[in-house]
Amino acid sequence: MNDQELLMRGQRRLFLTRAAGGLGTIALSQLLSHDGLTADVKRRTEPFAPREPHFSPRAKNVIFIFMAGAPSQLDLFDPKPAMEKLHGEAVPASFLEGLSDGLIRGSATVFASPRKFQKFGDCGMEFSDYLPNLSRCADDICMVRSLSTDVANHHPAQLIMNCGSTMWGHPSLGSWVTYGLGSESQNMPGFVVMLSNSGHGVDGGASLWGSGFLPSIYRGVTFRSRGDAILHLTNPPGVRRSTQRLRLDVLRDLNQLRFQRTGDREIASRIANYEMGFRMQDAAPEILDFSRETTTTRTLYGLDHERTRWFGSNCLSARRLIERGVRFVQLYHTTWDDHSNLNTGLKTNCEMTDLPAAGLIQDLKQRGLLEDTLIIWGGEFGRTPMNEVRRGNSRGREGRDHHPFAFTTLLCGGGIKRGQVVGATDEIGYHVIRDPIHVHDLQATILHCLGFDHQRLTYRHQGRDFRLTDVGGEVVTQLLA
């Protein structure tokens, strides 16, 4: 080997040695990009930056009206004329064959619904007389009568409906959606939760809108429909906005230094939360300012009546939030848990929610927002075809127990085929007999409407890739437009 060859080899070694870091970085970047992890790096610094889903979405926003406590599908959506002949009799053994159901009581008898049902719209969808307003939206609604879930206790059933698992610590649906899509709003959270003043808390509490093992920036932010939208959002007396800005600048710089040293994504979430809170001081109060809404709109949501004002304010706020780019809004109303006095309790809840929910659908439709907004109406499970027995069988005070095997949910808007009833139950509403749909199937379909393959929207935690639908779920194409 001559001197020139030795020199060239030495130069190559010098180049590779000095450039190894650069070449390694290039290679690593290509691998991360191939695995879709470069987007995760961006999420650390811009957690709410709008992101593209897996394919073209039909819906851009979600409003989930969660009726905690479980409305009775047999008294609202799923009429069973055959039950009138069996009213007061023991449940026929043919319905219970091979069934292990801890909710069955020896003295439980068939309880035919006292409600009157009627067909509405060109589609002929049946609604109870307790829902005079939602029934007029029949041609815009997809009614699913064949849902089922895994458990019959409120908290775990609410968890699986909202978080895909009966265990604590899993991200909620709203958190998954904002993690996957980001938000189009610069001044508001991507995921907002509003609670009704029904006199009861939600059994599952904040675990239903928590971010679980996702960064905390994706947690649902609870808004109030009266007073300050968020408690303690307003600066205390004597603290000027300029002073608040300087304080946040110092906190941001300190947190940024810590983030650069540790890479802890919770620090990035903390920075984003502080900045979001500062911007919300101007933006949030305007959400609850209905002064520019027309009299027609106020009437549509029932804002001028005491019975409907609270839930109506939440529904109107939901519309205003999605107009401002909020990705996911969840409205909770409790409680539909009518173990006794079913007629009284059901009537009260329907009077509070029926008009505002219908008003929301009509308002979104006339504003051209319904095509891009997916609305979901439903609870965690259904109610039994038998009357509740543990609190007495006094005539007129009957109730229904929890029923996970068959219940009804309404879907409307972005990506959903309207004016159809999907699924069916047997003659007393105990079992699904056509088009069974599990909660995970519903979740997979919701994510599909938003442009996601539910099996690919994952997050690695403790060595495993988790997803909303756990290890199940199939998209129900019959629900799709």
DOPA-485920 format. One line per field, with one value per residue (C-alpha): residue in three letters; x, y, z. Coordinates in steps of 0.5 Angstrom, whole numbers, padded with zeros to 4 digits. Layout:
<rs>
tido	c(ALA|...)
east	c(X|...)
north	c(Y|...)
up	c(Z|...)
</rs>
This chain:
<rs>
tido	c(MET|ASN|ASP|GLN|GLU|LEU|LEU|MET|ARG|GLY|GLN|ARG|ARG|LEU|PHE|LEU|THR|ARG|ALA|ALA|GLY|GLY|LEU|GLY|THR|ILE|ALA|LEU|SER|GLN|LEU|LEU|SER|HIS|ASP|GLY|LEU|THR|ALA|ASP|VAL|LYS|ARG|ARG|THR|GLU|PRO|PHE|ALA|PRO|ARG|GLU|PRO|HIS|PHE|SER|PRO|ARG|ALA|LYS|ASN|VAL|ILE|PHE|ILE|PHE|MET|ALA|GLY|ALA|PRO|SER|GLN|LEU|ASP|LEU|PHE|ASP|PRO|LYS|PRO|ALA|MET|GLU|LYS|LEU|HIS|GLY|GLU|ALA|VAL|PRO|ALA|SER|PHE|LEU|GLU|GLY|LEU|SER|ASP|GLY|LEU|ILE|ARG|GLY|SER|ALA|THR|VAL|PHE|ALA|SER|PRO|ARG|LYS|PHE|GLN|LYS|PHE|GLY|ASP|CYS|GLY|MET|GLU|PHE|SER|ASP|TYR|LEU|PRO|ASN|LEU|SER|ARG|CYS|ALA|ASP|ASP|ILE|CYS|MET|VAL|ARG|SER|LEU|SER|THR|ASP|VAL|ALA|ASN|HIS|HIS|PRO|ALA|GLN|LEU|ILE|MET|ASN|CYS|GLY|SER|THR|MET|TRP|GLY|HIS|PRO|SER|LEU|GLY|SER|TRP|VAL|THR|TYR|GLY|LEU|GLY|SER|GLU|SER|GLN|ASN|MET|PRO|GLY|PHE|VAL|VAL|MET|LEU|SER|ASN|SER|GLY|HIS|GLY|VAL|ASP|GLY|GLY|ALA|SER|LEU|TRP|GLY|SER|GLY|PHE|LEU|PRO|SER|ILE|TYR|ARG|GLY|VAL|THR|PHE|ARG|SER|ARG|GLY|ASP|ALA|ILE|LEU|HIS|LEU|THR|ASN|PRO|PRO|GLY|VAL|ARG|ARG|SER|THR|GLN|ARG|LEU|ARG|LEU|ASP|VAL|LEU|ARG|ASP|LEU|ASN|GLN|LEU|ARG|PHE|GLN|ARG|THR|GLY|ASP|ARG|GLU|ILE|ALA|SER|ARG|ILE|ALA|ASN|TYR|GLU|MET|GLY|PHE|ARG|MET|GLN|ASP|ALA|ALA|PRO|GLU|ILE|LEU|ASP|PHE|SER|ARG|GLU|THR|THR|THR|THR|ARG|THR|LEU|TYR|GLY|LEU|ASP|HIS|GLU|ARG|THR|ARG|TRP|PHE|GLY|SER|ASN|CYS|LEU|SER|ALA|ARG|ARG|LEU|ILE|GLU|ARG|GLY|VAL|ARG|PHE|VAL|GLN|LEU|TYR|HIS|THR|THR|TRP|ASP|ASP|HIS|SER|ASN|LEU|ASN|THR|GLY|LEU|LYS|THR|ASN|CYS|GLU|MET|THR|ASP|LEU|PRO|ALA|ALA|GLY|LEU|ILE|GLN|ASP|LEU|LYS|GLN|ARG|GLY|LEU|LEU|GLU|ASP|THR|LEU|ILE|ILE|TRP|GLY|GLY|GLU|PHE|GLY|ARG|THR|PRO|MET|ASN|GLU|VAL|ARG|ARG|GLY|ASN|SER|ARG|GLY|ARG|GLU|GLY|ARG|ASP|HIS|HIS|PRO|PHE|ALA|PHE|THR|THR|LEU|LEU|CYS|GLY|GLY|GLY|ILE|LYS|ARG|GLY|GLN|VAL|VAL|GLY|ALA|THR|ASP|GLU|ILE|GLY|TYR|HIS|VAL|ILE|ARG|ASP|PRO|ILE|HIS|VAL|HIS|ASP|LEU|GLN|ALA|THR|ILE|LEU|HIS|CYS|LEU|GLY|PHE|ASP|HIS|GLN|ARG|LEU|THR|TYR|ARG|HIS|GLN|GLY|ARG|ASP|PHE|ARG|LEU|THR|ASP|VAL|GLY|GLY|GLU|VAL|VAL|THR|GLN|LEU|LEU|ALA)
east	c(0000|0003|0003|-0003|-0007|-0005|-0007|-0014|-0016|-0014|-0018|-0024|-0023|-0023|-0029|-0033|-0031|-0032|-0039|-0041|-0046|-0049|-0050|-0053|-0058|-0060|-0061|-0064|-0069|-0071|-0072|-0077|-0080|-0082|-0084|-0089|-0085|-0082|-0090|-0089|-0083|-0087|-0093|-0088|-0087|-0093|-0098|-0104|-0102|-0107|-0105|-0107|-0111|-0110|-0115|-0119|-0124|-0132|-0132|-0128|-0131|-0135|-0140|-0141|-0148|-0147|-0153|-0150|-0154|-0157|-0163|-0169|-0168|-0175|-0179|-0175|-0173|-0175|-0182|-0184|-0192|-0191|-0189|-0196|-0199|-0193|-0194|-0193|-0191|-0185|-0179|-0180|-0175|-0173|-0170|-0166|-0163|-0156|-0156|-0151|-0154|-0153|-0159|-0164|-0169|-0173|-0179|-0178|-0183|-0184|-0185|-0189|-0187|-0193|-0190|-0194|-0189|-0190|-0187|-0183|-0180|-0180|-0176|-0181|-0177|-0180|-0180|-0183|-0188|-0183|-0178|-0183|-0177|-0171|-0177|-0177|-0170|-0171|-0169|-0162|-0161|-0158|-0161|-0157|-0161|-0156|-0151|-0148|-0142|-0138|-0141|-0147|-0144|-0144|-0137|-0133|-0139|-0138|-0130|-0131|-0135|-0131|-0124|-0125|-0123|-0126|-0119|-0117|-0112|-0113|-0114|-0121|-0124|-0123|-0116|-0115|-0118|-0114|-0108|-0109|-0112|-0109|-0114|-0115|-0116|-0111|-0114|-0118|-0117|-0118|-0122|-0128|-0133|-0139|-0143|-0151|-0154|-0158|-0157|-0152|-0145|-0142|-0141|-0134|-0132|-0126|-0123|-0128|-0125|-0118|-0112|-0109|-0102|-0102|-0099|-0104|-0105|-0110|-0114|-0121|-0122|-0128|-0132|-0138|-0144|-0145|-0141|-0133|-0132|-0127|-0125|-0119|-0118|-0119|-0113|-0114|-0115|-0108|-0105|-0104|-0104|-0097|-0095|-0098|-0095|-0088|-0089|-0091|-0085|-0080|-0084|-0083|-0076|-0075|-0079|-0076|-0069|-0071|-0075|-0068|-0064|-0070|-0074|-0080|-0086|-0090|-0086|-0088|-0095|-0094|-0091|-0097|-0102|-0099|-0100|-0106|-0109|-0106|-0110|-0116|-0117|-0119|-0123|-0126|-0131|-0134|-0136|-0141|-0143|-0150|-0152|-0151|-0155|-0162|-0168|-0170|-0163|-0165|-0172|-0169|-0164|-0169|-0165|-0171|-0174|-0172|-0172|-0168|-0164|-0158|-0157|-0159|-0153|-0149|-0151|-0151|-0144|-0142|-0144|-0140|-0134|-0133|-0134|-0128|-0124|-0125|-0124|-0128|-0134|-0137|-0144|-0145|-0152|-0154|-0158|-0162|-0161|-0169|-0169|-0176|-0180|-0178|-0184|-0183|-0175|-0175|-0180|-0176|-0169|-0173|-0176|-0169|-0165|-0170|-0171|-0164|-0161|-0166|-0164|-0157|-0158|-0162|-0158|-0152|-0155|-0158|-0151|-0148|-0144|-0147|-0144|-0137|-0139|-0141|-0146|-0147|-0153|-0153|-0151|-0147|-0152|-0159|-0165|-0168|-0175|-0177|-0179|-0174|-0176|-0171|-0175|-0182|-0187|-0192|-0196|-0194|-0187|-0184|-0176|-0172|-0165|-0158|-0158|-0151|-0154|-0158|-0159|-0160|-0155|-0156|-0151|-0152|-0148|-0141|-0140|-0146|-0152|-0158|-0165|-0164|-0165|-0159|-0160|-0166|-0167|-0172|-0179|-0178|-0171|-0167|-0162|-0159|-0162|-0159|-0153|-0150|-0145|-0140|-0138|-0131|-0134|-0138|-0131|-0128|-0133|-0133|-0125|-0126|-0131|-0125|-0120|-0117|-0116|-0117|-0112|-0106|-0108|-0103|-0099|-0093|-0094|-0090|-0087|-0094|-0098|-0104|-0111|-0118|-0121|-0116|-0116|-0122|-0127|-0129|-0132|-0139|-0140|-0147|-0147|-0143|-0146)
north	c(0000|0007|0013|0016|0010|0011|0018|0017|0011|0016|0021|0016|0014|0021|0023|0017|0018|0026|0025|0018|0022|0026|0019|0016|0021|0021|0013|0014|0019|0015|0009|0014|0016|0009|0007|0014|0016|0023|0025|0023|0028|0033|0032|0033|0041|0042|0037|0040|0042|0039|0032|0028|0022|0015|0017|0022|0023|0024|0028|0033|0034|0030|0031|0026|0026|0021|0020|0017|0012|0008|0010|0005|0003|-0001|0006|0010|0007|-0001|-0002|-0009|-0010|-0018|-0016|-0013|-0021|-0023|-0017|-0019|-0026|-0029|-0029|-0035|-0040|-0040|-0033|-0035|-0042|-0043|-0035|-0034|-0027|-0025|-0020|-0024|-0025|-0031|-0026|-0022|-0021|-0018|-0011|-0008|-0001|0004|0009|0010|0009|0012|0012|0019|0021|0018|0013|0011|0011|0009|0014|0014|0019|0022|0024|0029|0033|0028|0024|0030|0029|0021|0022|0025|0019|0012|0008|0002|-0003|-0008|-0006|-0010|-0009|-0013|-0011|-0009|-0004|0003|0005|0000|0000|0007|0006|0001|0006|0012|0009|0002|-0002|-0003|-0002|0005|0009|0008|0014|0016|0017|0024|0024|0019|0023|0029|0025|0023|0029|0035|0041|0047|0051|0056|0059|0053|0046|0040|0036|0040|0036|0040|0037|0038|0040|0034|0033|0027|0026|0022|0015|0014|0021|0024|0018|0018|0024|0023|0022|0016|0014|0019|0026|0030|0035|0031|0030|0033|0040|0041|0047|0050|0053|0059|0064|0063|0057|0055|0056|0060|0062|0069|0073|0075|0082|0086|0082|0085|0081|0083|0081|0074|0074|0075|0070|0065|0067|0065|0058|0057|0058|0054|0048|0048|0047|0041|0038|0039|0035|0030|0029|0028|0029|0031|0037|0039|0038|0043|0048|0047|0047|0054|0057|0055|0057|0064|0064|0062|0067|0071|0066|0062|0067|0069|0061|0063|0069|0068|0075|0075|0069|0070|0069|0063|0060|0061|0058|0052|0050|0052|0057|0061|0055|0053|0045|0046|0052|0048|0042|0047|0052|0046|0044|0051|0051|0045|0048|0054|0050|0046|0053|0055|0049|0044|0037|0033|0036|0031|0033|0029|0028|0024|0020|0015|0010|0008|0002|0005|0010|0009|0013|0019|0019|0018|0024|0028|0027|0027|0034|0036|0034|0032|0039|0042|0035|0036|0043|0042|0037|0042|0048|0044|0042|0049|0052|0047|0044|0037|0034|0035|0033|0026|0026|0020|0020|0014|0011|0005|0000|-0001|-0004|-0010|-0012|-0015|-0010|-0008|-0012|-0010|-0004|-0007|-0008|-0002|-0001|0005|0005|0000|0001|-0003|-0006|-0006|-0010|-0010|-0015|-0011|-0003|0003|0009|0014|0017|0023|0027|0026|0019|0016|0014|0017|0015|0008|0003|-0002|-0009|-0012|-0015|-0021|-0020|-0018|-0014|-0019|-0021|-0018|-0023|-0019|-0015|-0015|-0009|-0009|-0003|-0004|-0004|0002|0006|0003|0006|0013|0013|0011|0017|0021|0018|0013|0005|0004|-0002|0003|0009|0006|0009|0005|0004|-0001|-0005|-0006|-0002|0000|0002|0005|-0002|-0006|-0013|-0013|-0008|-0008|-0002|-0003|-0001|-0002|0005|0009|0013)
up	c(0000|-0002|0002|-0002|-0001|0007|0007|0003|0008|0014|0011|0011|0018|0020|0016|0019|0026|0026|0023|0026|0031|0025|0021|0027|0028|0021|0021|0028|0025|0019|0024|0029|0023|0020|0027|0027|0033|0031|0032|0039|0040|0037|0042|0047|0045|0042|0045|0042|0035|0030|0027|0021|0023|0019|0014|0012|0017|0017|0024|0026|0033|0038|0043|0048|0052|0058|0061|0068|0072|0065|0062|0061|0054|0055|0057|0052|0045|0045|0046|0047|0046|0048|0055|0056|0056|0061|0066|0073|0071|0073|0067|0062|0063|0056|0057|0063|0060|0061|0064|0070|0072|0079|0078|0078|0084|0085|0086|0080|0075|0068|0068|0062|0060|0062|0057|0050|0044|0037|0030|0028|0022|0015|0018|0023|0029|0035|0041|0048|0050|0055|0049|0045|0042|0041|0037|0032|0030|0028|0021|0023|0029|0028|0034|0036|0040|0041|0045|0051|0056|0061|0068|0071|0077|0075|0076|0072|0067|0066|0066|0060|0056|0057|0058|0055|0061|0068|0071|0074|0071|0063|0059|0057|0050|0050|0052|0046|0041|0043|0044|0036|0033|0037|0038|0033|0039|0041|0047|0050|0052|0047|0052|0056|0061|0063|0069|0070|0077|0078|0085|0084|0083|0077|0080|0076|0078|0075|0073|0067|0064|0066|0062|0065|0063|0057|0059|0063|0058|0055|0061|0061|0064|0068|0066|0070|0066|0071|0074|0073|0067|0071|0079|0081|0073|0075|0078|0085|0086|0086|0081|0074|0067|0066|0073|0071|0065|0068|0073|0068|0064|0069|0071|0063|0063|0069|0067|0060|0063|0067|0061|0057|0063|0064|0058|0062|0058|0064|0065|0058|0060|0065|0061|0056|0062|0065|0058|0056|0063|0062|0055|0058|0062|0056|0052|0058|0060|0053|0052|0058|0055|0052|0051|0043|0042|0039|0043|0038|0040|0047|0046|0042|0048|0054|0057|0060|0064|0070|0069|0062|0064|0067|0062|0056|0058|0058|0051|0048|0051|0047|0041|0042|0044|0038|0034|0037|0036|0042|0039|0045|0049|0054|0058|0064|0067|0073|0075|0071|0076|0077|0082|0084|0082|0075|0072|0076|0076|0068|0067|0071|0067|0061|0062|0064|0058|0052|0049|0050|0047|0041|0041|0040|0034|0031|0032|0029|0023|0021|0022|0018|0024|0024|0018|0022|0029|0032|0037|0042|0047|0052|0059|0061|0061|0061|0065|0066|0064|0071|0076|0082|0088|0093|0095|0095|0089|0091|0085|0081|0085|0081|0078|0074|0076|0072|0065|0062|0056|0052|0052|0047|0045|0040|0035|0030|0025|0023|0019|0022|0017|0020|0020|0022|0027|0028|0032|0036|0042|0044|0046|0053|0051|0055|0050|0043|0038|0032|0030|0037|0038|0044|0047|0044|0037|0039|0041|0034|0030|0034|0032|0025|0024|0026|0022|0026|0026|0033|0033|0031|0036|0041|0047|0050|0057|0062|0056|0052|0047|0050|0046|0047|0045|0049|0045|0042|0038|0030|0026|0025|0018|0018|0023|0017|0012)
</rs>
